[in-house]
Amino acid sequence: MTIDKPNFFLLTGGPGVGKTALIEELRRRGERVVEETHRRIIREEVARGGRALPWLDASAYMARAAREDIAIFEAMAGVSERVFFDRGILDSLPQRGEPEDWLAEAMLDRRYNARVFIPPPWKAIYRQDAERKQSFAECQATHAAIERLCRRWGYEPVEVPRADVAARADFVLKLAQPTAEGETQDRLPAT
C-alpha cells in the first residue's frame, strides 16, 4: 500500500550543511518537525558499545536508520499538517549499487513531497565532532550522491541557498507547498 504524503517535506544532504539548524528554526516558527534519527542512533550505539555505527558497521547502521525512519513515516501517516523531516528514508539508501528489496519497496511505497530540500556543502559552517567524523570532501561527495538518489527515486532536489538560517527558513517555507493529490504516485524511480 502506497502512503503518499505531499505534506511531508524532506531536508537532506551531507553532514554539517546546516540541516538541523534549519529544522530548529522551522520549529521555532511553529512548524511541525521530525528530528534526525542518524545522530541519535550514533549516540545510542556509542553509549551501549554497539557496532551499528557508520565507521564500524555501516550496513547495520544504515539498516537501523532506515527501519526507524520507515516506522516514523508510517506512524505519522495520518498527519495532515505540513511536516519537515531532518533526513528520512532516502538517507539510508546505498550511495552506490542497489538497495535491498525491503528498502526499495519502502522508497516506492512511502512518498514524501516531490520537492526535497538540500542545503549544499558550505565550508564556512562545516564542523566535525564526535558524531560527525566525515571530512569536508566526504560531505561534498555525499551531497552529490544524494542529489543523484533524489532524481533516481523520482524527487526534485531543491538546493537551499547559502545564507543565514532565517533566510534559509524563509526560502524553504516559500517553496514548501503540498503538491497536488496523487502527483507523487506518478513518479517512478529511474532505471
N, C-alpha and C positions, 0 to 999 in steps of 0.2 A: 504494500500500500504506500503510495507516494504522499508525503507530507510536504506540501508546497506553501512556504511562508514568506510571501513578498514583504512582510513587515519585519522580518529578521535581517538585520544588516551586519555583515561580517567585516571586521577590521583585522587585517592580517599583514604579514610582511616579515622581514628578517628581524633578528634580535636587536634591541636597542634603538629602534627607529621612532619611539615615542607613542606606541600604541596604548600603553597603559596610562600615560599622562593624558592622552586624548579621551580614553574611556572615563577617567576620573573627572575630566572637565564636563563631559556629557552628563555624567551622574550629578555633578554639582548643579547643572542646569535643569535637573528634574527628569532627565531621560532614564528609561529602564535599561540597565546594563547587566551583562554577564561577565564575570571576571575570568581571566585566563586559567585554564587547567594546568598548562605545562609547568609554570613556575611552582604551583602548589604541589604537583607531583614530584618535582625535583626536591623540594623541601621535605616532603614526607618520606621519600626514598632515602635521602641522606640521614634523616633523623632515625630511621629504623635499620639503617645499614643495608638497605636493599640494593639491588643491582639494576633495576629498571630506570637507568639514567642514560642520557644521551652519550656520555663518554665511557660508559661501561657496557651497556646492552641496549643499543639504540632501537632495535626491533621491539624489545619488550616495553621500552619507554613509549614508543610511538603507538603500539597496540593499546597500552593502558590509556593514553591520552585520547585515542580515537574512541574507545569504548565509553569513556566518561563523557566526551563531547556528544556522542550519539545519545546517551542517556539524558543529558541535559536538554538537547534539542527535543527529544520525544516528550519529556516531562513538561516542556513549555509549549507543546503543540496547540493547546487551547488558548494561548495568549493572543489577543487581537491588537494590542497596542504595539507601537514601534519599540523594537528591542535592538540594542547594539551588543555584539559579541566580541570580546577580546580574544581573537583566534577562534577556531572551530574545527569541524571535521576535516576540512580541506588541509589544515596544517599537519595532519598526521599521514598524508599520502606520501609515498616514497617520491623523492625528487627525480629518481631515475627508475625505469622499469615499471612494472605493473603492480597495482595493489592486490592484496589477497581478495578473493571473491567477496567475502563478507564486507570488506571496506568499500569495494567498488559498488556493491549493492547499496550500501548506506549513502554513498555520494549521489547515486541516481535517485534514491527514494526520499531523501531529506534535503530539501532545496531551500537555500537562503534567497534573498532578493538577488536579482541578476547583477546588480552593482556591488562589487566588493572593493572596499576602500583599503588602499595600500600606501602607507607612508614610505617614502623612499629612504635608502641609506643616507645618513646625514652625519658626516664625521664630527661636526661641531657638538652634537648631542650624544654621540655614541660613547658608552661606558661599559667596561667589563666588570663583573662582580662574581661572587661565589656561585651563582646560578647561571650566569651568562658568561661562558668561557670562550665563546667564539671570537675570532679576530674580526676586524672590520672587513677584511677581504671575504671572509666566510659570510658575513652579513650581506655583502653585495651579491654573492653567489646565491644565497637563499632568496633574496629579493627577485632575482631573475628567474629562479626556478618556480617561485610562487606565481609570478605573472604567467609563466607558461602553463602551470597547472590550472589557473583560473580559466584561461582560454580553452584548454583541453576539455575541461568539465563543464563548459557552457556558461561561464561567468564573464562579466566585463570588468577587468581591473581598472580602477579609477585611482590615479596617483594623487595623494594628498599633498598639497604644496608644502615646501619648507617654509615655515612661518611659526610665529608664536602659537602656543596651544589654543588660545582663544580664537585666532584666525583659522586654525585648522578645524576647530569645532564648528565655526560658522560655515565653512566650506562643506563639511560633512552634512550638517543639518539642512543646508540648502538643497543638496542632492539626494538626501535620504527620504525619498517618497516611494511608498509601495508601488510596485508595478501592477499592471492590470491582472486581475484574477486569471490564473491559468497560463500566463505568459511564461513562467519559469518551467512549466511542464513540457513546453515545446522545445526547450533547449536540450540538446543531446551532446554528450561528450564527443570531441573529435576523435577519430580513429587514427 
